[in-house]
Structure formats: C-alpha cells, structure tokens
Amino acid sequence: MPEPSVAEGPMPETPMPGPLRELTTLRLGGPPRRLVVATSEAELVAAVTEMDAVDEPVLVLGGGSNLVVSDDGFDGTVVAVRTRGISACPDTDVPTCGGVTLTVAAGEPWDDVVAMAVQRTWTGVEALSGIPGSTGAVPIQNVGAYGQEVSQTIASVRTWDRRTATQQTFANADCGFGYRDSRFKAEPGRWVVLEVTFQLLVGELSAPVGYAELARTLGVRIGERAPLADVREAVLELRRGKGMVLDDADHDTWSAGSFFTNPVLDAEAAARLPGDAPRWEQPDGSVKTSAAWLIDRAGFAKGHTHGRVALSGKHTLALTNRGGASTDELLALAREIRESVRERYGVSLVNEPVTVGCSL
C-alpha cells in the first residue's frame, strides 16, 4: 500500500462532540474537547500529525470496546478510526498455495473480518469470533479467546510512529507479543496502527481446538479439528452465554469484556492458593490462574450489584453498566473487587481495559 499523503484542509470534525459514552461499549465517558472522524489512512495520519505539532493531547479511538473513560471526558482531540479496506493474496476462494495473506485496515470491525475468513474457509481466527472492536486494536492487546490469540496468525503490523513521524512496519517477531500484551501496549500512545496483515491457512476445518470448554461444546477432543462454521457458532454461543456478545437491548452486555486479566503467578505464589483454585502451568514455569474464580470466591457472585453498575449475571469478569451509570461508580466496584481479592488471596488483579482520564 502506498505511503499515506497528508490530507489538505481541515480534518472532518464534529462541531459539538457528544459524550464518549456514545462511542464506547460501556456507554460511559464525558465529552472530548474535539472529535475528528478519520475515514481514510491519510486523514488518520494527518489528524494525529496536526495535533502532535501543537502538543494537543490525542486519543485514538477504535471500536471503544476496551476503554474506561472518565466522567469528565477527554481534554484533547479524539480521533475516531473509521478506515476501511481488506485485501487478500491470492484473492480467490480456492488458493493453490494452501494459504492466504489478508491485509486489513485498522478501522475494519474485527468480527466482520472473522466472519469473512470463516465464510471463505480461511483458518486461524475462528475462535476469536464475537469479539467487539476494530482490527487495529487486536495486536495492541494481543487479543485472544478460546485457545487462539491473534499473535498466532499476525504476519505484520504497519504503524504510524508519532515519536518520529514516520511509518514503521513490524514483523510478528518484533511485535513483543505476550499474554494480552505487545510492544504497542508497552508504549501507549506512540504507535497508531494503520493496518494488520494476517497469514491464514485454507481449509474446511479449524485450527486444532485448544480450549476444553470449546472442545466439549463441539464434541471433539483437545487438539482435534472441527468445521470452521461450527467453531464460529460454538464460540458465539459460549460468548452469548457469558454476556460477551454486544446487544444494545441487553444491559448485561454493556461492558468492556473481561475487566481483569487472569493473573500469572510465580510458583511460590501459586502454591499459596487454595487447592481447588484453577492452575495452568506456563512454559516459563509460571502459573496462570482464573480471575473469575478469585472474584467469585472473594464474595462477588454473578449479578453482584453496586448502585447502577453490576457484575454480569452471566460472567463474573464483566463489569456492566445497568443504565445511567457513571465511570466513578464502575471504578468503585472494580476497586472493591480488587482489594477483596488481594486481602483474601494475596493476588493483585490487573485491569484489562485502558483507562482514560481515570485510574484504579
């Protein structure tokens, strides 16, 4: 793709920006000082460059599915990424090479990409169905679910480096991927993702199923494969059962997904957990445990309500807005949960969503 040119003239700006709750899945957050909607890569780069030149604070906003925004809003410019574009090589439903390279603009809705891949029998992202947000966000968090992570299929990430005002493309090995982590997350605000390139296999069957709950739903054993469409439907069914598929009419889905990451502990800390606590040994000798289990055992059951916010009635990891809530209310509940887990188990939960103008 050619280098983006800087768009001439003023950026497409909303004269009177509404509150950011209109652009986030939690439906929380006050107004920005300014809102720019970038529908092309050139507009995106130009908007960020223009604000950086005058030291204006910038918030690059994708699907708003991983944000907790202050009730006071954002004292700067929000650049909403609405770029579009998907290209495949080879662009045919029957590739002869057994694989396809898929390049996706940052603003493309992620689940639309997954649905297209499944429909065209491109394998490797089917277990990531139903995850809200934009494609540009998935490498930042190294999004993962049901035994798959995007790091398994990302070939490269093309970015705009705000520090040097240049484009940089990172191969997978240079992205610093870890559990819900990447080099882009490690330097928040520096890298604006422009497009992501995936390397997918071609075939009617999924990648080996690596998650026990999904395997049981599909009626297969761990490591076996299943039809791509069946995997997608099974994942969507499981996510709906946990309130993790967005539904405007269902307040139980008004969340940022899993609010806390699963803690990764050293062997000594893991040994102090109760005997029935979930434990998943990691290749480096550390042990991952379940944040949902810790939250539930600390006294916060599904549906636990605190004013106008609550834990989802389907999943203890989702903090939800029951309608008309404030960010302060949500953070108060999150702090209560975090402190209770720390006092009872000595484990410090870490929030997965990015906080803007606020913190735990």
N, C-alpha and C positions, 0 to 999 in steps of 0.2 A: 504494500500500500504506500502511496507517495507521502512525503513529509507534509504535515498539515500547514497550510498557509494561515497567517493571522487575518481574521476577518476584518474588513474595513467597516468603519462606522460604529455606532453604539451597539452594545450587546442587546439581545431581546430581553427586556427587563419587565417584571411585573410592577406597575406603578405603586400599588399599595399592597405589599406582601401580606398574605394571611398568615395565621399561626402555623408553625411547623407541624402541629398535630394533624394537619390535613395531608401531610406528606410522610408520616411515619405510621408503622403498623400498630404501635402502642396507642396512637391517637393522643399523644402528649407533646407538649412543647409550645412555647410562645413564638412571637413573630421574629423574623430576621430583620435587620436594617434594610436589606436589599435582597432581591431574588432574581437570579438570571437563569433562564432555561436554555441549555445548550443542546441543540438538535443535530449538530454536526461536530466532527472532531475539531475542525478549525475554530468553531465557536467556543468549544470547551477550552482549548489551549489559549485562545485569545482572552477569554474571561479571566482565567486564572492568572495569566501573564499581566493583564491590565491591573488586577488587584494587587499582585505582588510588587508591581512597580511603585505603588503608593503605600505599601505596607498595610494594606487593608486585610483584616482577618478574613479567611476564606474557609468555608465548609463545603466540601464536595459531597453531594448527596446523590446516592443511587436510588434504591428502592425504599430506603428508610426502614428496613426490617431489622436492623441491628443497632439502632440508636435510641438513647435515652436523652432527651433534650430538656434543658432547664425550662421552668415555667416562665422565666424572663426572656426566653428565646435566645437568639444569637446576635451579638453586637458586631455584625460584619455582613459580608456577602455570602449567600448560599448559592452555589452553582449546582443546579439540578441537571444530572446527566441523563439525557434522553436520546443519545446517539443510537443509530440502528445500522445493522448490516451483518450478514452471515455469508461466508463463502466456504465452499468445500472443495478439496482437491484429492482425488478426482471427483468432479461433480456429476456423479452417476449413481443410480440405485444399485448397480452391480459392478463395483470396482473389481478389477482383475488382480490387484496387488494385495488384497486381504485387509487393507486398512484405509483410513481416510484422515486427512488433516483438515480440521474445522477451525476457522478463524472467526471470532465473534466480537462485535463492537461492545464496549463496556456497558452501554445503556440497554442492551437487549435483556428482557426479563428472563431470568435463569430457567424457570420451569418450562418456558416455551422452547428453550434450547434442548432441554432434556426430552421433552415430548417429541420434538422433531427427530432427535437422534434415535429414539426408540422406534418411531414410525419408519425410519429409513434403515433400520437394523444396524445401527452403529452402536457398538458395545463399549461400556466403561463408565457411564454416568447414570445408568438406570436406577440405581439405589438412592440417587440424590434427587429423586422426584419430590415435588411438592414443597421444596424449599423456596420461600419468598425472596425477593430482592433481585438485584441486577447481576449480570455476568461479571462486571468489573469488580464486584465485591468478593467474589468467591475465592480468588487467590489470596486476598489480604488475610482472611480468616482461615485459609486452607479448609474450606467448608467440607464437612463430612457427615455421613449418617449411614447406618445400617451396613457397616463394613466397607464403605467406599469413602475415599477422600479425593478432592479434585487434584491433589498433587500426584495421584497415580496416573492421570491422563493429560495433565497440562504439559505441553511441549515448550511454550514460551509465553512471556508476558511483556507486551510493549507498553511503555510508560512515558509520561512527561515528568522529568526531574525538575521540580520547582527550585532546587538549590542552584543548579547550573543552567537552567532554562534551555535544556536540550532533551531530545528523545533518547531513551535507553531501552534496549530490549534484553531481557534476562531469560536465559535457558533455564529449564527446570532445576538443574543442579545449582544454579546461582540464586534461586528464589528463597533459600533458607527455610524451606518448609519444615514445620514440626506440628505437634498436636495443637490445632486451632491457632497456628502461628505462621509467620513468614517474615522475610526481611521488610516487606511493605508495612506490616503491622509494627515492626520494631522501630521504624522511623515514621511515626504518624504524621500525616500531612505532607510529607516530602514527595511521595510518588502518586501521580494521578494515573490510574490505569486507563489506557486508551483502547486496547483490545487484548483478547486472550486467545491463544492458539492451542487446540487440543489434538492429541493423536489417539484416534479411536480404532478399534478393530471392527471388522464387519462379520456379521453372522446372526442367525436367528436366536441363538442362546446368549444368556447373560454372561458376565464375568463370574468366576466361582463365587458362590454365595458365602460370605464370611461372617454372618451375624446370626446367632442362634434363633432369635425371635423371628427374623425374616425367613430363615430356613424352615422353621416349624409352620409358619403361615403358608409357605409354598409346598410343604410336604416333601422336602428334599433334605439331604444330609449336608452338613457343613462341607464346603469345598465342591459340591455339585453345582451344576448349572441348571437354569430354568429358562423358558421362553421369555424374551425381553418384555413383551407386553404384560405377561403375568407378574413379572417382578415389579414393574411400574405400578400396576394396580394393587399389588400386595403392599407396597410401600405407602401408597396413598391411603389405603385402608388403615394401616397401622398409624399413620400420622393423624388421620381424622379421629381415630380413637383416642388420641392424646391431645386433641385440640390444636394440632400443629399445621392445619391447612386453613388458610385465611378465609373467613366468611364474614362479610360486613354485618350480617344479621345476628351473628353469634358472638357475644362479648367474651365468651370463653376462649376465642381465638385472637382477641385484641392483645397481642403480646409481642415480645421480641424474640420469640422462640425460647430456647433454653437460656435461662438468665445466668446460671452459673456453669462453669466448665467442670468436668469430672476431675477431681484432684489427682495429681500424680505425686506419690509419696516415696520417700526412701524406704528401704526395707524395715528400718527400726520404727519409723512412724506407722507403717502399715501393720506391724506386729502388735501395736497398741490398740488397734481397732478390735471391736467385738468379733468373736469367732465366726459369726454368721454374716459379717459385712462382705459385700462383693469385692473380689480381688482379681485383677487381671495383670499378670506379670508382663513386664515390658522387656524388650531385647537388651536394654542397658542396665537391667537389674532393678529398676524402679517398679512400683506397683501402682496401677490405676485403680481407683475405687469409684463408687457411684455417688455423685452429688445428690441425686434424687433419694437414695437410701438414707443418706445422712440427714437430709432435711426432714424426711418423714419420721425418722427415729428421734429427731430433736423436738418433735411435737407439732410439726406443721403438716397436717394431712391435706390431701386434695380438697380444694374448695375453701381452705382456711381464709377467712375474710377479715380485712382490716379497713373499715370505712368503705371507700369506693374502689379499693383495689383488693385483689384476692389471688391466691394460688389457683391455677386452673382446676376445675372439677375433674379433669381427666389426667393431669400430669403435674407433679409437684415442682418440676423445674421451670414451669412457665408462670411468670407473674403477669397478671392481667388487669386491664382497665375495665371495670364493670360499667363504665359510662359516667362521664363528667368528672373523672378523677384528675388529680394533679400529679406532677412529677414528684413533688415533695412527699406525697402520700406513698407513691410507689417506692421511693428510696428508703422511706422509714420502714416499710415492711422488709425490704431487702436487707437493711442493716440489722433488723431484729433477727432475721433468719441467720445471717452470717455470724452474729455474736453468739446465738444459741448453739450453733454447730461448733464454733470454736471452744466455747466453755465446756461442752459435753464431750467432744472427741479430740480437741486439740488440733483440728484441721481448719485452715483459713480458706474459705471459699473465694473464688475469684470470679468477678462478673465477666460474662462473655460480651454483652453489648457494649458499644462505645458510648461514653458519657460526654455530653456537650454542655458546657457551662455549669456542670454539677458533678458530684462525685459521691461515692460511697464512703 
